[in-house]
Amino acid sequence: MPPTDEPFNIKIEDEELKGRYSNLLRILHTQEEFILDFVNLVPPQGIVAARVITSPGHLKRIVRALATNLERYEQTFGPIPEAPGPEGDDNVH
């Protein structure tokens, strides 16, 4: 992986540029990898909009980057209230 202080090119195809909507995240893991299923849930069913598979070490970096950016966002725009989970399910998945 290139050092973060050096620029590098990232290409993105038109289809990926559109992005995917997700209002639910399902997380599975084995010893070797984490599987993140980003789901578009419209009860009574959902469809996986995107799946990301990564190593535990890289996931830890992703979590840290997300926390840092969330903190920056809230410093700029104010606190974000946490959205409720799916009905009848208050656990983090």
C-alpha positions in Angstrom: 0.0 0.0 0.0 1.4 3.4 -0.9 2.2 5.9 1.9 -0.7 8.2 2.7 1.4 11.4 2.0 2.0 10.4 -1.6 -0.8 10.9 -4.2 -2.0 7.9 -6.2 -4.7 7.5 -8.8 -8.0 5.8 -8.1 -10.2 4.9 -11.0 -14.0 4.4 -10.6 -16.3 3.0 -13.2 -19.5 4.9 -14.0 -21.7 2.3 -12.4 -19.8 2.5 -9.1 -19.8 6.3 -9.3 -23.6 6.3 -8.8 -23.1 4.7 -5.4 -25.5 2.4 -3.6 -28.1 3.2 -0.9 -28.0 1.2 2.3 -30.0 1.5 5.5 -28.8 -1.7 7.1 -25.4 -3.3 7.6 -24.9 -7.0 8.2 -21.5 -8.0 9.5 -20.1 -11.6 9.3 -16.6 -12.7 10.1 -14.2 -15.6 10.2 -10.7 -15.7 11.6 -9.3 -14.5 8.3 -11.8 -11.9 7.1 -14.8 -9.6 7.8 -17.7 -9.5 5.4 -19.8 -6.3 5.3 -23.1 -6.6 3.6 -24.7 -3.2 2.9 -28.4 -3.8 2.6 -31.3 -1.8 1.2 -34.1 -2.9 3.6 -37.7 -2.2 2.6 -39.7 -4.5 4.8 -40.6 -7.3 4.6 -37.4 -7.9 2.6 -34.0 -6.5 1.9 -31.4 -6.8 -0.9 -27.6 -6.7 -0.6 -26.6 -3.5 -2.4 -22.9 -4.1 -1.9 -20.6 -6.5 -0.2 -17.1 -5.7 1.1 -14.7 -8.4 2.2 -11.6 -7.3 4.1 -8.9 -8.5 6.5 -9.3 -7.9 10.3 -6.3 -5.6 10.3 -7.7 -3.5 7.5 -11.1 -3.4 9.1 -9.6 -1.9 12.2 -8.1 0.9 10.0 -11.5 1.4 8.4 -13.2 1.7 11.8 -10.6 4.3 13.0 -11.0 6.3 9.7 -14.8 6.2 10.1 -14.6 7.4 13.7 -12.2 10.2 12.8 -14.5 11.4 10.0 -17.6 11.1 12.1 -15.9 13.3 14.8 -14.9 15.9 12.2 -18.5 15.9 10.8 -20.0 16.5 14.2 -17.5 19.2 15.0 -18.6 21.0 11.8 -22.4 20.3 11.7 -23.3 19.3 15.2 -24.2 16.0 16.9 -26.0 13.3 14.9 -28.7 11.4 16.7 -28.4 7.6 16.2 -31.0 6.1 14.0 -33.1 3.3 15.5 -32.4 -0.3 14.4 -34.9 -2.5 12.7 -38.2 -2.8 14.6 -37.7 -5.2 17.5 -34.0 -5.3 17.2 -31.8 -2.9 19.2 -28.6 -4.9 18.8 -25.7 -3.9 16.6 -25.2 -6.2 13.7 
